[in-house]
Amino acid sequence: MSEKIAVLVAGSWGTALASVLATNNNDVSVWTRNEQQAAEINEKHTNEHYLPGSILSDRISATTDMETAVSGAKAVIIVSPSSAARQVARSLKAHFTKDMLVVHAIKGFETETLKRMSTVISEELEIAEGDIAVLSGPSHAEEVVRKCPTTVVVASSNEQAARAAQELFMNSYFRVYTNRDLLGVELSGALKNIIALGAGMSDGLGFGDNAKAALLTRGLAEITRAGVEMGANPLTFAGLAGIGDLVVTATSRHSRNWRAGSLLGQGQQLDAVLESMGMVVEGIRTTKAAYAISQKLGVQMPITEVLYGVLFEGRDVRKAVEALMGRDPKTEMEVMPLQTWEQWHS
């Protein structure tokens, strides 16, 4: 039996997830602020700006009216840029009911407050953060909409919510695992974008495969260190939301973060890069937030620190990378705090 699902908003990832939900025999109502975009989806079944060349299911409709999008929906999927998440959740509040499943697929922080997206959404909807599910993992929209095999994870401390989200999205080409570590999955999805920016810069500078392999490996160690300090399960960073998403975001031509980093490595200025991209590059905002978090918690994040200098302090890209390579000698293996192991193995 078909259900109505609301997707907020109609960017590339929101449209791709709407396509998955429509494949699963749901009627999907996509909300957008753009009347021309809504008309294109309804009349032509395309979303050319975000997913050129893709034909969408006729089970997907679009509207600029939040009440129309959400009324009667079994679940609400929030897929806005991180900078718009609070406003979207605030607009949703008047039409939201407590029986709706809430899933978000946003990879970033609220820069002004350093809050995670589940925190922002829970505050605006006045629901428990633990009842929200987050969907993340290695999943480019351009491939998902073409029904390429994809595997992701949905996380929630509410097992019922995680399983409901798993059932909602799972099909023959979109495999979904569950995870109880919402914090780790959320942090993995956000922080890996920083390392993907760095990988793009390395490629743009022509540093080769050795440098990128080192950057990805040490980048994973860096984001794991930060995540554990914030209370996440270290094993989450070795899973789909961590290393899986890191690899695809740092190596694929579809990755906005990699492309932005590559252009910066080639010598383009940040403003010019963002203008040429025409879409949100979450890694840039995330670098700013993660740098602030690292300073607040006293966590070493050397790659994040270097990228922050390049993006926001005008530091020369090549000199910044040279400074990173010239850091004091370190040991590769880091000792996990005993209380962390006890917490996750109890």
C-alpha positions in Angstrom: 0.0 0.0 0.0 1.4 3.4 -1.0 2.1 6.1 1.6 2.7 9.8 1.2 6.2 10.9 2.0 7.4 14.6 2.1 10.9 15.6 1.0 12.3 19.0 1.9 14.0 20.3 -0.4 14.4 19.7 -4.1 18.2 19.8 -4.5 20.1 16.9 -6.1 20.2 14.7 -3.0 16.6 15.4 -2.1 15.5 14.6 -5.6 17.5 11.4 -5.7 16.0 10.2 -2.4 12.5 11.1 -3.7 13.3 8.9 -6.6 14.2 6.0 -4.3 10.9 6.5 -2.3 8.9 6.6 -5.5 10.5 3.4 -6.7 9.2 1.9 -3.4 5.6 2.7 -4.4 5.3 5.8 -2.3 3.7 9.1 -3.4 6.4 11.7 -2.8 5.7 15.4 -2.3 8.8 17.5 -2.7 8.8 21.0 -1.3 10.8 23.8 -2.9 10.8 27.6 -2.6 11.3 27.9 -6.4 8.1 28.0 -8.4 9.8 27.4 -11.7 11.5 24.3 -10.3 8.2 23.0 -8.9 6.6 23.5 -12.3 9.4 21.7 -14.1 9.2 18.7 -11.8 5.4 18.5 -12.2 5.2 19.1 -15.9 8.4 17.7 -17.4 9.4 15.2 -14.6 12.9 16.6 -14.6 15.1 18.7 -12.3 17.7 19.8 -14.9 19.7 22.2 -12.7 20.5 19.6 -10.1 20.2 16.2 -12.0 20.6 16.9 -15.7 19.4 14.2 -18.0 17.4 12.3 -15.4 13.7 11.5 -15.8 11.7 11.4 -12.6 8.8 9.2 -11.6 5.3 10.6 -12.1 4.8 9.6 -8.4 6.9 12.6 -7.5 5.1 15.9 -7.3 6.5 19.3 -6.2 4.9 22.3 -4.4 6.0 25.6 -2.9 3.4 25.2 -0.2 4.7 23.5 3.0 1.2 22.5 4.2 0.5 20.8 0.9 3.8 19.0 0.9 3.5 17.7 4.5 -0.2 17.2 5.2 -1.0 13.5 5.6 2.6 12.4 5.2 3.9 9.3 7.0 7.4 10.6 7.0 9.3 13.8 6.4 12.8 13.7 4.9 14.8 16.9 5.4 17.5 17.3 2.8 18.3 21.0 2.8 21.7 22.7 2.9 22.9 22.9 6.5 22.6 26.7 6.4 18.9 26.4 5.8 18.1 23.5 8.1 16.8 25.6 11.0 14.5 27.7 8.8 13.1 24.7 7.0 12.4 22.9 10.3 10.8 26.1 11.6 8.5 26.3 8.5 7.7 22.6 8.9 6.7 23.0 12.6 3.1 24.3 12.0 2.2 21.3 9.8 4.2 18.6 11.7 2.5 15.9 13.8 4.2 13.7 16.3 3.4 10.5 14.5 5.5 11.5 11.5 8.9 9.8 11.1 11.6 12.4 10.8 14.7 11.5 8.8 17.4 14.0 7.8 20.2 13.5 5.2 22.2 16.7 5.8 26.0 16.6 6.2 27.1 19.6 8.1 26.9 21.8 11.2 25.1 25.0 12.0 28.1 27.3 11.8 26.9 29.9 14.2 26.1 27.5 17.0 28.3 24.5 16.1 25.2 22.3 16.6 24.6 19.1 14.6 21.6 18.9 12.3 19.6 16.5 14.6 20.0 19.0 17.4 18.8 21.9 15.2 15.8 19.9 13.9 14.8 18.6 17.4 14.9 22.2 18.8 12.6 23.5 16.1 10.1 20.6 16.0 10.2 20.2 19.8 10.9 16.5 19.6 13.6 14.3 21.2 16.8 14.3 19.2 17.0 10.5 19.8 13.7 10.0 17.8 15.3 11.5 14.6 17.0 9.2 12.1 19.9 10.3 10.0 20.7 8.8 6.6 24.3 8.9 5.4 26.9 6.9 3.5 28.7 6.8 0.1 25.9 7.9 -2.2 26.2 10.4 -5.0 22.8 11.6 -6.2 23.8 11.3 -9.8 24.2 7.5 -9.4 21.3 6.9 -7.1 18.8 8.5 -9.5 20.1 6.1 -12.2 19.5 3.2 -9.8 23.2 2.3 -9.5 23.8 -0.1 -6.6 24.3 2.0 -3.4 24.6 1.1 0.3 23.9 3.6 3.1 23.2 3.6 6.8 20.4 5.1 8.9 21.2 5.8 12.5 19.0 6.6 15.5 19.1 5.9 19.2 15.4 5.0 18.7 15.6 1.5 17.2 12.0 1.7 16.0 12.8 4.9 14.1 15.9 3.4 12.5 14.1 0.3 11.3 11.2 2.4 10.0 13.6 4.5 7.9 15.4 1.3 6.8 12.1 -0.2 5.6 11.1 3.1 3.9 14.2 3.3 1.7 15.4 -0.2 1.2 15.1 -1.8 -2.2 17.0 -3.9 -4.7 19.5 -1.2 -5.6 19.5 0.9 -2.4 20.7 -1.2 0.5 20.2 0.3 4.0 21.9 -0.8 7.2 21.0 0.5 10.7 23.3 1.9 13.4 22.5 3.1 16.9 25.3 5.7 16.9 23.5 8.7 15.5 26.3 11.0 16.8 29.0 9.1 15.0 27.1 8.8 11.7 26.3 12.5 11.8 29.8 13.6 12.5 31.3 11.2 9.9 29.0 12.6 7.2 29.9 16.2 8.0 33.7 15.9 8.8 34.6 13.8 5.8 33.8 16.7 3.5 36.8 18.6 4.9 39.1 15.8 4.0 37.5 15.6 0.5 38.3 19.3 0.0 41.9 18.6 1.0 42.0 15.6 -1.5 40.8 17.9 -4.2 43.4 20.5 -3.4 46.1 17.8 -3.5 45.0 16.7 -6.9 44.7 20.3 -8.1 48.3 20.8 -7.1 49.4 17.7 -9.0 50.7 15.9 -5.9 49.7 12.4 -7.1 48.3 9.3 -5.6 50.8 8.9 -2.7 49.8 12.2 -1.3 46.1 11.6 -1.6 46.3 8.2 0.0 48.2 9.7 3.0 45.7 12.5 3.2 42.7 10.2 3.3 44.3 7.9 5.8 45.4 10.6 8.2 42.2 12.5 7.5 40.2 9.5 8.7 42.4 9.3 11.9 41.7 13.0 12.4 37.9 12.9 12.1 37.8 9.7 14.2 39.8 11.5 17.0 37.5 14.4 17.0 34.4 12.2 16.9 35.5 10.0 19.8 36.3 13.2 21.8 32.7 14.2 21.2 31.3 10.9 22.3 31.0 8.8 19.1 31.7 5.1 18.6 35.1 4.8 17.0 33.9 1.9 14.9 31.4 4.1 13.1 34.2 5.9 11.4 35.4 2.6 9.9 32.0 2.0 8.4 29.8 3.3 5.6 29.3 6.7 7.1 33.0 7.1 7.7 35.5 5.6 5.4 32.9 4.6 2.9 31.6 8.1 2.4 35.2 9.6 2.7 36.4 7.5 -0.2 33.6 8.3 -2.6 33.6 12.0 -1.7 37.4 12.4 -2.0 37.8 10.5 -5.3 34.7 11.0 -7.5 34.0 13.4 -10.3 30.5 13.9 -8.9 31.9 15.3 -5.6 31.3 19.0 -5.1 33.9 19.1 -2.3 36.5 17.4 -4.4 35.9 19.7 -7.3 36.0 22.8 -5.2 39.3 21.7 -3.6 40.7 20.8 -7.0 39.9 24.3 -8.3 41.5 25.9 -5.2 44.6 23.8 -5.7 44.8 25.0 -9.3 45.0 28.6 -8.0 41.4 29.9 -8.2 40.1 32.1 -5.5 37.3 30.9 -3.2 34.7 33.3 -4.4 35.3 32.4 -8.0 35.1 28.7 -7.1 31.8 29.0 -5.4 30.3 31.0 -8.2 31.4 28.5 -10.8 30.1 25.5 -8.8 26.5 26.9 -8.6 25.7 24.6 -5.7 26.4 24.4 -2.0 29.8 23.1 -1.1 29.2 21.9 2.5 32.9 21.2 3.2 33.7 24.9 3.3 31.2 25.7 6.0 32.1 22.5 7.8 35.8 23.4 7.9 34.9 26.7 9.7 32.7 24.9 12.2 35.1 22.0 12.8 38.0 24.4 13.3 36.0 26.2 16.0 35.1 22.8 17.6 38.7 21.6 17.6 39.8 24.8 19.4 36.9 24.5 21.9 37.7 20.9 22.7 41.4 21.1 22.4 41.5 18.3 19.8 44.3 18.2 17.2 42.9 18.5 13.7 46.0 19.5 11.6 44.4 19.0 8.2 41.3 21.0 9.2 43.6 23.7 10.6 45.5 24.0 7.3 42.4 24.1 5.2 40.9 26.7 7.5 44.0 28.9 6.9 43.6 28.5 3.1 39.8 29.1 3.0 39.5 31.9 5.6 42.9 33.4 6.2 44.3 33.7 2.7 47.0 31.2 3.3 48.9 29.9 0.2 47.7 26.4 -0.7 51.1 25.0 -1.6 52.9 26.5 1.4 50.1 25.2 3.7 50.5 21.7 2.5 54.3 21.9 2.9 53.7 23.1 6.5 51.5 20.1 7.1 54.2 17.7 5.8 56.8 19.4 8.0 55.0 18.9 11.3 56.9 17.4 14.2 57.4 13.5 14.0 54.4 11.6 15.4 53.5 8.0 16.1 50.9 6.6 13.8 48.8 4.6 16.3 46.8 6.5 18.8 45.8 5.1 22.2 42.0 5.0 22.6 41.0 6.3 26.0 40.0 3.4 28.3 36.6 4.9 29.1 35.8 5.1 25.4 36.3 1.4 24.9 34.4 0.6 28.1 31.5 2.8 26.9 31.1 1.1 23.5 31.9 -2.5 24.6 29.7 -2.6 27.6 
